[in-house]
Amino acid sequence: MWIITFIVAGTLVSSPPVEDKRLRISAILQQAQSTKAIDVAATVDRLSPKNPKWERVLTLKSLREHHRRKTVALLRKLTRDEDVDVRTEATIRLCQFKPTKANWELLSSLRDRGVNLRRAFQTGENRGRPIYRTEAAEFFVKNLSHANVYTRLDGAIGLVEIGQEPSLSVALRVFKELLDTGPVPVRRLVVHHMYTSFREPRFLALIKQAQQDEDSSVKRLADTLMDRQ
């Protein structure tokens, strides 16, 4: 079994063997499902800075309702962590566990990152379509004017998922504009954002447009997406 060694800031660092990491991921996810006190404590302990970054981020994403009481205070602390990925996931989870105005403001400060912040508002799903808190729509609308294209699309897909007019039509115009004027990587990104776990009829015209794209990679993605409609 090979162990890959690489250099970070002049220091040799060994990555865990792939098989070992997969087993570790499986153990983290399985333990996070447990409501037993010993497993809850072990999950909370994985958020410590003594653990690898990837493990802390995965643990944050794995937290469930039964971790709320034991983690809210810690999550507040982690929103100031030196690692930006840990800060981001801690803020998202804190908003889910404690949806306050102050925590929404913390989330707003992360818009520049261009990551999926929609998760902070999600409370469930209905046939694959996410269900969001009432605060979500206003947050998503503000994303539409952001300079970061990932942030704009995060807001646009959130509004499509909510599915309420007039915001839905505004969001679809963002998709249309980026397909019309965006460079190839952006047009591919737009098509990727239309890969949803629910069927959205109003994406059909946009997918057909992407099928006629001059770039073959955009066209292939659109063809694959059309096959799923």
N, C-alpha and C positions, 0 to 999 in steps of 0.2 A: 504494500500500500504506500503510495507516494504522499509526502507532505510537502506542499509548496511553500517555499520561503521567498519573501520579497522584502524590499527596503522601504521603510517609511521614516522620513526625517533622519536618515543616517543610521537607523536602528534596524537590525534584522528581526523580522516578524514572521512567525510560522502560522499559516492558516490551518485550521483543523481539517483532517481528511474529509472528503466529501461524504463518505458513508457515515462517519461519526456526526457530522453536522446535521445530516438528515434525521438521524436518530434523536439528536438533541431537539430539533424543531418539533418532531412528533411528540416527544415527551412534554415539551412546553405547552403545546396546544392541548394535549390530552389533560394535563394537570389543571390548566386554566378552566376546563369545563367542570371540574370537581368543586362541590360546595363544602367539602370536609375542611375543618379548621386547619389541619396540618398542610393541606394542599393550597389553601388560600394564603397561608403564611409563606409557603415556599414560592408562590407566584409573586407576592409582594417583594420578597427578598431578591428576586431576579432583577428588580428595577435599580438595584444598587450600582453605583459607579464602578464597583470592583468587577462587574461582569462586562463582557464584550458589548460593544455598541449594538451589533445586530441582534443580540439576545434581548437587550433592553427594549429596543424598538419593537421586536416581535411580541414581547410580553405586553407592552402598552397596547398594541393592536388586539391582543387576546383577552384583555380585561372584560369581565362581564358584570352584570348588575350585582352579583353577590360579592364583588370586590369593592363596591362603592365606599362603604363605611371605612374600610381599612386603607383606602388609597387617596381620598380627596385631598387631605392635607399634603401628602407626598406629591401628588400631581401638581399642586400649586408651586411647590419647590422645584419640581422638574421643569416647569415652564421657564425657569431661569438657568437651566442646565447649559454647560458650555458647548454641548453638541447640538447643532441646529435640528437634526432629525429627531433627537430625543425631545427637544423643546416643542417641535411641531406636533408629534404624536401625543405628548402629554397635554398640550393645549386642546387638541381635538377631543381627547377623552374627558378632560375636565369640563368642557362645554357639554358633553353628553351627560355627565354625572351631576353637574352643577350649572345649569343654564341661566347665568346671571348676566346683567349688562356689562359688568367688569370683565367677565370671561369672554363675552362676544368681542369686546374691544381688543383683548389679547389676540383673539383669532384674526381680527381685521389686520393686525400688525404683520401677519404672516402672508398676506396676499401676494407680496412680491415674489414669494418662493415658487408660485405657479404649480402648487401641488393640489391634490384632491382634498379640499377643505369641506366639501359637501357632507362628508361623513359626520361632521360635528353636529349636524342638524337632523340626521336620520333617526327615526324612532321605530322603523319597521319597514315592511314592504307588502305590496298587494299584487300578486301574480307577476312578480319580478320588478314591478315599478316601486321605487322607494317612496316611503312616506316621511315627510319632513315636518319639523316644527313650524309654527306660523312665522317665526322670525326669519326663516330661510329665504323667502322670496325677496325681501328687501336686500339681504346680503348678496344674493345672486345677481340682482339687477345692478348693484354697484360694481360687481365684477366685470360687467360687460364693457365698461369704459376704461378698463385697466390696460396699461401698455403691454403687459405680459400676455402673449397669445394663449398660453396654457391657462392662465387665470380667467381670461375671457371665455374660453371654451368650458371651463369648470362651471362658471356661472350660467352659461347658455344651456348646457346639458341639464343642469339642476332645474332650470325653468321649464325645459321640455318635460322633465320627469314629473314636475308638479302639474303641468298640463293645463294651466289656467290662463285665459286671455285677460288683458292684451299682452301680458309678458311672454306668452308662448310664441306669438308672431314676431315679437322683437328678438327673441332668442334665435328663431329660425333665420332671421335676416342676418344675424352674426355668422351663422354657418354658411349662408349663401355668399356673403361678402368675402369671406376667407377662401371659399372655393373659387370665386371669380378672380381675386387679386393676389392671393397668397402664393409664395414660392412653393416648390414641390414638397418640401418637408412639412409645411403648414397644411397643404391640401391633404397629404397623407394623414396628418394628425386629425383633421376634420372628419375624415372617413372613419378613423379609429374611434372617435367619440360617438359615432352613430351605431357602434356595436353595443346594443343594449340587450338586457335579458327580457325585454318586453317588446311588443311590436308597436312601432310608432308610424302610423300611416303618413304623417306629414313629412317624414324623412324620404319618402319614395321619390319625389321630384329631385331632391338633392343627390340621392344615390344614382339616379339615371344620368344626372349631369356629370357626376364623377366617372361614370362608365364611359363617357365620351372624352375624358381628359386626355391631353396630348402625352402625358407621362404614363408609361406602361405600368409602373408600380402602383400609381393611384388607381388606374383602371382595374388592375387585378384585385386590389382590395375591395373596390366597389362591386365587382362581379361576384366576389365571395359573399359580400354582405347582401347583395340582391338575392342570392340563392337561399338565404336564411329568411327572407321575407315571406 
